[in-house]
Amino acid sequence: MFGLGVPELLLILIIGLVVFGPGKLPEIGRAMGKSMNEFKSALNSTAEAKAPVEKAAAKPAEGDK
């Protein structure tokens, strides 16, 4: 995952604990998780909306037979 190993992730966690404190860290993680989930669903909905347009563009026009 992004070339990060266990020591790097532990260092990031320790810095997060120092900066935000143990009370805010779960809230921040939850907010980041929700944001990532919404971003993924937005990407999927864009791809789903784009598929019918691409399919229609691939069909030849009825007068071009």
N, C-alpha and C positions, 0 to 999 in steps of 0.2 A: 504494500500500500504506500505509494509515493516514495519508496525507498527508505521508509522509516522502520527502524528496528525497535526492539523492546527498550533499550536504554534511552533512545530519543523520545519515545512515547512517555516513559516515566518522567523524564525531564520536563516535558510539556505539561504533564499532569501536576508536577510539583510547582511549576511556575504559575499554573492556573489556580492552584490552592492558595499560593501566597498573594496573588493579585486580587482574586475575587472572594476568597474565603470559602470554607467548607459549606456554608449555608446557601450560597448563590450558585455554586458549581452544578448541582443537579438541575436547577432551573435553566441555566445556560445550555446544558446538554440537551434538555428536553426541547428547548426552543430551536436549537440547531437541528435536531432530529426532525421536528415538524417542518422546518424550512426545507430541508433536503427532500422530504417526502412530497411536499407540495411542488418542488422544482421537478422531481421525477414525473409526477402525474401531469404536470404541464407539458413536459417534453413528450410524454406518451399521447396526450390528447392532440398535440400538434401533429404528430406522426399519423394518428388515426384520421384526422381531418384532411391531411394531405393525400392519403392513399386514394380516395375516390377521384380526386382531381387528376392524379397521375394516371389512373386507370382510364378515365374518360379521354385524356389527352393521347393515350396510346391507341385508342380505337380509331379506325379510319372513318371519315365523314361518310354519311349515307350516300351522298352524290358521287363519291370517289370510287365506287365499286368497279 
